[in-house]
């Protein structure tokens, strides 16, 4: 336990797996946490300070099973192994051999194949926030600085990278953010820098270019984030620090900005039902054949480009690959044999590779020249031509791997026969043992006259001579008795003992020599790591482009036209995901967001296809910026700077935020951040509050986006009053999701056409949901009553919407709407006041009528019909009359 306490003191922040023979044991609070999370037995052993010591353990052979659960559950695990054979009377020397944290994993069994694994170092200061995302296995670092209080941008960057672990400074501000990150489900680690600063400075200047080092040093928050990243890896994954040579400094605006709600609403990489990639944009576009290609596609979807030249390069490549499908398919077949080469190289660079990783590398190197040759046939796209040139020649490395590593399944060797002379000689000696043992056995049979004498071997006693009890009288005096068994006895001779010592010595020497040869080979391979990393990055890009091409070819996508105007023109556009689910029975729609019609008010029934239509326009825009072909007959897409969506309802009860407050926060962020170059998608803004409040807010938002922001906007709503805005603002147009009402229900046509919907048909949709007939009938009765009572109200509200201007107005609750109109045409001010007073009086009358109707309905609903006598019925009618 003294040894345990000493090691635990160095690693207090994780679960210490302490090897004791064939088990890893955990003690004290570690045992309680692990037993509870893993569902294993919690017991006790010995005492500490007079109290029993809690204990749980897992078998060494089953370690991976439990590690996977713990690490994916956000735990840090410290493996403390026995470093020598156990000797009686001595404490076995132990030491920490691995530290596993969610953001520093390298084992393929602990990682998700199609998701990159990032360690995020976040350092908040009062004036700025430093962000550093590190991908350990690719040794790539991504860094940026955000202004303090930029919560929305921070959330967007988190959704782009989806880090597996967040590293925070052990400061009051760091602890404050830790609570926020934990609420969002991110594993967090508080960390303090204990290394000398000059150590970090030396590493910074050694690993990165002078310009990058100067950039970091000039930004204190970013330097602090990098410093904490360095100190954390120095303790837990030191080998990774030497590999980190690629520092990508970026601004959030370098990519199409997709805030967190937009990424969720569009279901870019995971759906909102079970959180898997099923029915997401990623599931449609991911036609890559390797995990590294799939990860690249996911990165492209989350970080769409905004520079036309870069987008066109990808589109050129996809165009070339789709027109030369016979070559593309051959490249895909070859890439299929690469496996996850990117992570194989990463483990080799970090000295974490297993033998199968080197075999995988050897197999991949045999394929790469063929891929290079096929790419050289595709001269139509610059990016493909450049990729072919960037693939290095690894013939010497392939020859080394082929010569060094054993591929003969008949021998459990690591190093191939013929690679090392000393190793071959030792193996020859061991291989001769059988002949030498057989010769000695024949010699002893002849010397003793015991024909049944046998020389045998087991792992406990080694070699021995076995004689049956019937022949014990013939045993020579120089035989040394070792063991007595039923019916036979075992002996040793000096000659047999000498032979055994030679064999044991040779076998031990084989292990040591083979290990030394393996280390020498690994050292030679390390010389190629930098070139291998560059090549694997190229191959990942190629596989991702092939994935885009396969998706375009299979789904009949077309190349979009990117331009620097603001028009969004989509002909026969389709929703890429819904189309897949419907097996191509999808009704396409056009979109023409231009200066003449920059804002569309889209009405129509529930289930009529409005939300699908809005999302498909957004997804087509995202796909175009990723460099993918799009599901449309033709598409002209402007170079957007931001894309926003506000769709659906969701609360945040943990932070005390209602559905409507969340809706308003998201809408406020859009109104504040959107620009002329943005696309804004809004669905049902204002539906979370009262009718007057919601309508007023919805109209104000539309007017702001049209007059102030001037962004392209699709606005779906059930507030039909908003369609009258087109009379005031020439650039606001009305469209609706067409449907046809029949006697037996409603038929959705899923076509967006110019005009205004006849209604929302909510009761018809309720029928489709199989609401009980009694409820449907009652709802129809209530609707008829309310429609009659609200006729005057609707006329009044339509008048308000049609005559109000965006410069000066507000609505009061309970139906009191005091409107002040700005007279720009010298209309008599007194007449305007009289008009407003008249309008206010009408609205008050409507309000009182609605109030009486609600009271009547409340009275009717409270009646117990099964217990209704004539006298009670008369009393009820009298009360209703008084109302």
N, C-alpha and C positions, 0 to 999 in steps of 0.2 A: 504493500500500500504506500510505502514511502516513495517507491519508484513511480507509482501511479500519480501521487500528488505532485511530484516534481514535473512530470510531463503535462499534467492537466493545468498547472500554473502557466505554462508557456502557451497553451491553447484553451483559454477559458470559454471561448465563444461558440464552441461546437460540441457535438456528441463524440466523446472519445471512445473508440472501439479498441479495447485493450486485449491483445492476443494472449490467451492462456491455453497453451496446447492446441487442441483441435477446435477451440471456441474463441470468439471475440466476446469479451464481457464488458458490460457497462455498469457503473456504480453511481450511487447517490441520485441526484436530480436527473442526470443523463439516463439512468435506468428507468426512472419513472416516466420521463417523456417518451423514450423509445418504446417501452412496453405498452403504454397507452396508445401511441400512434400505430404501432405494428400489430397490436392485438396479441402479444406474446406474454408468457407468464412472468410476473414480477415476484421474485423471491428475496432472500437475504442470506448474507454470509458474514460471519465475524461481527465485530463491533468497532465503533469509532466514537470516542468520547462517551462511552457507556451506552450508546444507542446502536441497534442493529443496522448494518449497512445494506441498503436496497441494492438488488442485483438482478440483471437479466442478461441473456446471452443468445448468440446465434452461431450455428456451426460455420466453420471456415469455408467449407465447400458450398454453402448456400449464401455466401456473403452478397453476391451480385443481386440476388432477388430482393434482399432487404435494403441494399443501398439504393436501388432504383426507386423504391417507395419513398425512402427518406429524402433523397435529394429532390425528387419531383414534388415532394411536400414542402420544400423550402428550407430544409434543415442543412446545416453544415456538418460534415462528418470528417473526423480525424482518425486515420487508420494508424494504429501503433502496433507494429509487428515485432515478433521475436527475431532477433538478428543473429542468433547462434543456436546450436543444438543445446537442448537441456542437459545439464550435468548435475547429478545428485549433490546436494549441499551447497549449491551456488545459485544466486538469483540470475535468471536468464537476462542477458542484455537486450533491451528493447529500444526502439526509436520510431519516430513518426516517419512513415514512408510515403503517405499521400494525404493531401487535404482536399476534400471534395466540397465545393460550394456550387450553388446553382449556376453561377455565371462563369465558372472556370473548368467545366467538364470537358473531357476529351474522349471518354469511352463511348463507343457507338451504341452500346446497350443503354446508356443513360441519356442520350440525345435523341431528338426528333429528326428524322431524316430530312424532312422538307422545310425545316425552320432553322434559321441561323440562331446561334446562341451568343448573346451579348452580355458583357459586364458593363454596367452603366455607372460611371463615377460622376456624381453631381455635387457641385460646390456652390451653395448660394451665399452671395454677399449682399450688403445693403444696396449697392448700386448696380450689380450685374450678377448673372448666374452662369457658371461654367458647366458645359455638358461635354462628356467624353464617353463615347460608346466603343468598347473594344471587343472584337471577335477573336477569341484566343487561338482557335485552330487555323484561321487564315492570317493571323497577325496583322489585321487591318484595324486602324483607329479612325473614328469619325468624330470631329470636334467642332463645336460652335459655341457662341456666347449669346445669351438672351438678356434683354433688359430686365431688371428686377420687376416683379409683379406681373410678368408676362405668363400668367397661368395657362391661358388658352394655347399659346405656342408651345409651352412645355408639355401640355397634354397631347398636342399633335405629334411632337417628336417622340414621346413615349409610345404612341400608337404606331408610328412608323417603324420603330426598332423593336418594340415589344421585348425589353430586356428581361433576362432570367434572374438577374440580381442587381439591386441598386446599392451602390456604395455611398455612404453619407458621412460627413465629418461629425465628430462627436462634439458638437456645439449646440447651443440653445436653438439656433435657427435650423440646424441639421435635424435635431430631434423633432422639431415642429413638422418638418417635411416628412419625416419617417412615419408619423401617424397618418398623414394624408396618403402616402404611397401604400401603406399597409391596407388602408380601407379599399384601395383599388386592386388589391390582390398581388402586389409585387413583393417578393422577398427582399428585405432590406438588411443591410449590415452597417453598423456604426463602426467607424475606424479612425484611429489617430495615427499621425505620422511620427515615427520614432527614429527614423534614419537621418543621418547628417544631410544637410541641404546640398553640400558639394557633391555628394554621391548622385543625387538626382540630376544636378546640373551637368555632371560628366556624362551621364546616360543620355540626357536630352541632346547634347551636342554631338555625341557619338552616333546616335541612331538616326537622326533626322538632318535634313539639309539646313544650311545656315538661315535661309529665309523662314523656314517653318519654325525653327528654334526661336528666332527673333519675334515672330508673330505670337508665339505662346508666351514669351517673357513679357511682352507688352500688354498682356491681358491677365491681370492678377487672378481673376476667378477661374479662368481656363488653366492657368499654371497650377493653381491649387488643386483643381480636379485631376490634372495629369499627375501631380505629386502624390495624391492619395492612391491613384491607380497603380503607380509605380511601387509604392510602399506595400500595398496589399499583395501584389504579385510577387514582390521580393520575398515575402514570407510564405506564400501559399503555392506559387507556381513560378519559381525563379527562372526556369528555363525559357519561359515565354517572353521575358523581357528582351533577350538578345534577338528574338525573332521580330519584334515590333519595329518595323522600319517604314511602314506606310502610314503616314498621318494625313488624312483627308480633311482639310479645313473647309467648311461650307457655311453658307447662310441659309436659313429656312426658305428664303425667297428664291434660292437657286433651283428649287423644285416646285412643281405645282402644289400650292398649299392646300391640304385637305385636313380640316380640323377633325378632332376626335368624333364628334357626332356624325359628321359626313362619312367618315370611314366606317362607322357602325351602320348608319342608315343604308349605305350602298352595299353593305355586306361584301366588301372587297376581298377579304381573305378568309373570313369565317362568317357563318350564318348567325342570326340572332335567336335561333331556336335552341340548339344544343351546343353552340360554340365550335362546331367542327367546320372543316372546309367544304363540306357538302353544300351544293347549291350556292356557292360563292363565285365571284368573278374568277378567282384563282383556280377553282376546280374546272372552269371552262377553258381557260388559257393554258393550263399546265399540261402540255403534251410533251414535256421534256422526258428523256429516257433515263437520266441520271439524277440522283438526289441533289447534286450541286447545281444542275440546270434548273431544277424546280425551285431551289432556294433563290437563284438569280431572278427568276420570273416573279417571285413574291416580292423581292426587293424593288423590282421595276414597277410593280403595281402600287406599292406604297410610296415610291419616290418618282412620280412621273416627271418627265423632262419638260422644260419650258423654252429651250433653245432650239430653233427650227432646224439648224444644221445637224445637230445631234439626233433629233427625231427622224429627219429625212434619211440619215445613214441607216438607222434600224429599218425604216420602211423599205429602203432600197434592198437591204438584205432579205427581208421577208418576201418582197416581190420576186427577187431572184430565186429564192428557195422554192416558192410556190410554182414558178414556171419551169423549174428543173427538178420536178418531184422524184424522178428516177435516181438522180444523184443525191437528193436530200434523204431519201429513204435508205440509201446505202450508208450515208454518213450516220444516220440514226442507228442503224444496225451495228455499226462499228462502235459508236458511243455507248451502246448498251453494255459493252464489255469493259468499259472504264470503271464502272462502279462508282463509289464515292471517293474518287482519287484525291479531291481537295482535302478531305479530312484524313485520308491516309498519309498524305504529305505532312499535314499538320501534326499528326502523332509522331511521325518520324523526326520532325524538327524538334519536338519537345522531349524526345527520348522516351516516349510513351508507347511506341509501336510494339505490337506482338509479331510473332513470326508470320502469321497470315497476312499482316500488312505488307511485308516485304514481298510475299508471293503475289499479292494484289498489284503492287507496283510493277513487278516484273511482267505480269500479264498485260497491264495497261501500256507499258512501254513498247510492247510488241505490236500494239494496235495503232499507236499514235502516228507512225509514218504513213499508214494507209489513209487515215483521216486527213493528214496534211496533203497528200496527193489528191484526194477528192476535192478538197477546198480549192486547190490550185486550178481546178477545172471551172470554178465559178468566178469569172473575171468581171461579171456585170456589176458587182457591188463592192465598193471600196473597203467596207468593214470586213468582208470575207477574205478579200485579197490580203489585207493587212494581217488578218488572223493567221493565214497560212504562213506568212513570213515570220510571224512572232513565235511559232512553234519551233522550239530548239531541237537539235539533233542529240539524242541520248543513246546513241549506239554504244559508246564505251560503258555507260552505266548499265545498259541492258546486258552486255556481255559479262560484266562483273556479277550481276545478280544471277544470271544463268549458271555461271561457273561456281558461284559460292554456295547457293542454297539448294539443299537436297530436295528433289521432287520424286524420289523413289519411295513409294509407299511401303515397300518391304522393310525398310530400315527407319527406325525412329531417330534419325539423325537430323541435326540442324544444318551442318555444313556438309556439302556434297563431297563424295570420295574423289580424290585427285586434286582437290583445291589446296590442301596443305600437307606437306610431306611428313611432318612430325605427327600430325593427327592420323594420317594413314598408317604409319608404323605402329602406333599404339593400338589402333583398331585391329591390325593384323595380329598383334600379340594376343589380344583378347579373343579374337576369332579362333586362335590355335588352341585355346584352353580345352575345348571339347576333345580334340585329338590327344592332347597331353593327359587329360583325365582318363580317357579310354585306355591309353597305353599304361598308365600307372595302375589302373584297375586290373588289366591282364597280368601285369607283373606281380601284383599282390596275390592274385588267385593262384598263380604258379608257385609262388614262394610259400604260401600257407597250405595249398592243396584244397582250399575252400572254394569250390566252383560257384557257390551262391553268393559270394562276397560282392558287394556293390558299393560304388562311391556315389553318394547323393549330395544334394544341395538344397538348403532352404534359406530364406532371408534372415532368419534369427541366428542360426548357428553356422551358416556358411557351408563349406564342404565337410564331409565326414564319411568314414567307412562304416558300413552297416553289416553286422554278422548275426545270423540266427543263433538262438541259444543252443541248438543241437550241435553247433560247430565251435562253441566257445573254447573247448579244450585245445583246438588247433590254433588259437590266436597267439601270435608271437609276443614275447615279453616287451618289445619296444612299442607295442600299441598302447596308447593312452586312452583310458575309458573316459567318455564324455557324458553319456546319457544311457540310462537303462529304461527300456520300454517292454511292454508285454510281448514276449516271444522273441525279442531281439535286443541287441545292444549296439551303441554307436561309439566309434573310436577315432582317434586322430594319430597321425604319424608325423615325424619331423619333415619328411619329404613332402607330404601333402600340405603341411602347414606352410612350408616355403613357397610352394606353388600358389597357394591361396593368397599369400602376401603379395606375390608378383601380380596376380590378377586384380586384387583390390587396389594396389598401387596404380596399375595401368588404368583401371576404370576411373579412379579419382583424377588421374592425370588427364585422361580424355576429357572429362568434364571441364577441368580448368583450361586446357588447351583450346577446346572448342569455344569456351566463353571468350577467351582472348582473341581468337580468330574472328568471332562474331563482332567484338568491339572494334577490331581493325576494319572490318567491312563497313560497319556503321559509320565510322569516321570518314571513310572514302565516300560514302553515299551523301553525307552531310555537305560535301563540297558542291553538290548539285541542287541543294534545297531551294536556293533563290531562283534558279532557272526553272525548277519544277513548279514553284509557286506561280510564276508568270504564265507558264504553259497551262496549268490547271485553270487559272482565271480565264484564259482565252477559251479553253474547251467548255467551261461553264457558260460563257457568253454564247458560244456557238450552239450549244444544246438548248439554251433558252430561245434563241432565234429560231431554231428548228421547231421548238414547241409552238411559237407564234405562227410559224408557217403551216404546221400540221393543223392547228386550230382553224386558221383561215381557209385552208383547203377543204377540210371536212365540213365546215359550217357555212361555206359560201360567203365569206367576208370579203369586203372590198377595201382598197387602199383609200384612206381619207386624204383630203387636200388641206394642208395647213397653210394659213394665210395671216397677214398682219392687220386685217380689218377686224370688225367686231361681229360680223354676221355669222350666225349658226344656221346652216342650211343642211338638213338631213332628209334624204329622199328614201321612203320606205324603210325607215329605221325599225330595228327589232331589239327586244330585251335579250341580251346574250344568255342569261341564266334561265328565264322563264321559257324561252324558245327551246332550250334543251329539255326541260321538264315536260313540255307539251309535245315533244318529239316533232318539232318543226311545224306544227299546226298553229302558227302564230300569225296574227293579223298585224301587218306593219303599219306605221304611221309616218307622216311627214312633219317636219319642223322647220319653220322659217322665222327665226328671231333676227330681225333687221332693225335698222333705224326707224323704219316706218311702223314696225310692230315689235318694240323691244321688250314689252311686258305682256304676257298672255294670262288672262284670267280664265282658268279652266274649271268648268262646272260639270255636273253630271251625277248620276246615281252612285251610291255605294256599290262596290263590286263591278263598277263599269269600266275599270281599267285606268283611272286617272293616275294613281300612284305608280302603277307599272310604267305608264308612259313617261311620267316625270323622271323616274329612276333610269329609264333606258336612255334618255337624252344625256343625263349625267354620266352614265357608264360609257356611252359611246365617246364622250369627250375625254374621259380618263383613258380609255383604250388608245385613242389617237395620240395622246401625249406620252403614252408608254412606248409608242412605236409599233403598235399592233394594228392590223387591219380591223375593220369594224363591221358589225352586223347591219348593213344598210346597202341599198342599191347605189347610193352615192352620198358623200358627206363632205361638207366644207366646214372646217372647225377652226376658229381663231386661236391664236396663242394666248391662252388664259393665264392669269397669275394666281387666281384662287377659284375654288369651287366649293360652294356651300350648299348643304341640304338641311332642312328642318322638317322632319317627317315623323309621324307617329307620336305616341304619348309615353312618357316614362318619368317616374319620380326618383328622388334621392332622399329617402326617408332617413338614412343614416346621418345626413347633414341637415335634416329638418326642412327639406325642399319639396314642395308639392309638385304635382304634374304641371300645373300652370306656371309655377315659378321657374321650373326647368325650361319650359317652352319659351318663356319670356327672356330668360338668360341667354339661351341659344340664339333667339331672334335678335337680341340686343348686340351680341357679338358679331352677327352677320352684318347688321346695319352699320356697325362701327368699323368693320374691317374690309368690307366689300369695296371694289373699285369699278371703274368703267370696264376694265378688262376681266371682270369676274362673271361667273355664271352662278345664279342663285336659284335654288329649288326650294319652294315653300309649299307645304301641304297642310291645310286646315289650321292656319295660324288664327288664334283667338277663340277656338272652340272650347277652351277649358274654363271659361268664365261665363257671366251672364250674356244674353244676346246683345244688349246695347253696348256693353263694355267690349265684347269680343269683336263686334262689327266695327266699332270706332277704332280699335287698335289695328285690326286688319287693314282698314282703309288707310290709316295713317302710315302703316308700314309700306303698303303698295306705293303711296304717293312719295314717300321718302326715297324708296329705291328708284322710282322713275325720275323724280325731279332733282334730287341731290346726288345720289350715287350714280345713277344712269347705267346700272349694270343690266345685263340680259337676265330676264327673270321669268320663270314659270310659277304661277301661283294658283294652286288648286284650292277650291273652297266650296262650301255649301251656302255661303252668304251670296245669294243671287243679286243682292243689292249692289255688290261691287262691280257687276257687269256694266252699270251705268257710268262708271268712271271713264269709259271710252268716249262719252259725250263731251267730257271736259278735257281729257288728255288724248290727243290724236294717236299717240304711240302705244296706248293700252288697248289691246284687242281681246275679244271674247271668243273662246272656243269651248266645246263641250264633248264629253264622251257620249256618243250616240247610243240610244237604246229605243226599244219599241215596246209599248205597253199593250198587252192583250188581255182578254178576259180571264185566261188561266194564269196570268202572271206577267213577268217582264222578261224581255229578250235583250241581252246585252250584245251590242254590235262591236264593241271594242275598237271603235274608230273615232279619232279626234277630228271634229269638223268645226267650221266657223259657225258661231251662233251661241245661243244660250239654252241650257237644258230646261225642259219643262218642269223638272222637280228632282228631288233626291231619291224618291221612291223607297224610303226607309222601311215602310211596312212590307213592301214587296220583297225586300231583301230579308226581312225577318221571317217571312214565309219560307224562303229558301233555307233558312237556318232551322226550320221546323219548330218554331215557337208554338206553343199550344194554341189551337184554333180559338179558344175562348179569349185568349189575350189578344190575338189578331183582331177579332171582332170588336172587342172593347176599344182597342187602339184606334180602329177606324171610326168608331162613334165619337171618341174624344177628338180625333183629328178634324172631323166635320165641324164640331162645335168651335174648336179653336180657330179653324180656318175662317169661319164666319166672323168671329169676334176680332180677329187680327187683320181683317181686310182693310179697315181704316188705318190701322197701325202701319201696315206695309206701305200703303200709299204715302203716309207721312214720312216714314223712313226713307223711301225712295226719293221723295222730294228733298230731304236733307242731303242725301248722298249726291244727288244731281246738282244741287245748288251750292254745296259747301266748297271751299277752296283749301288748299293745304297750308295757308298762311296763318289762320287764326280760328280755331274751333276746339271744342271739347264736349264730351257727353257726360251727363251726370246719371248715377244709378237711379233705379226705380222709375225709369222712363222719362225723367225730366231732362230735356235736351235744350239747352240754351245756346243758340248759335248766333255768332256775330259775323256778318258778312262784310267783306271789304268792297266798297263800291268803287270800281275802277272806271265806270262809265258815267259818273256824275248822276247816279240815280238818287232820287229824293230819300234822304236818310230817315225821315219820319215814316215814309211808307214802308221802309225795310223793317223798322221797329214794330209797326203794326202787323206786318206779315209774320214776324217772329212770335209776337204775342198770340196771334191766331193759331199758329202751328203748335205753340206750347200748350194752348188750351185743348187742342185736338188730342195731343199726346196724353194729357192728363185724363181726358175722358176714356181713352183706350186703356190706360193704366187702371182706372177704377173698374171698368168692365171686366178686365182680366182678373182683378182681385176678387170681384164677386163670383166669377166663374170658378175660381179655385176654391172658394169657400163652399160653393154648392157641391163641387166634386168631392171635397173632403167629407161633407155631411153624408153624401150618398155612399161613399166607400166605407163609412163607419157603421152602416146598418147591418145588424145581424138578422138576415132574412129568415132563418129557421125559427127565430123566436119573435116574429113580427105579428102583433095583434092589430086589429082594425083601429083601436084607440091609439096605439103607438104610431101607426101609419099616418093617422090624422094629425098627430102632434108634429111629426116630421114635416109634413106638407106645410103646416102653419109656419114652422121655423124657416123653411125654404122661401115662403112667400115674403117673410119679413126681410130676408136678405135681398 
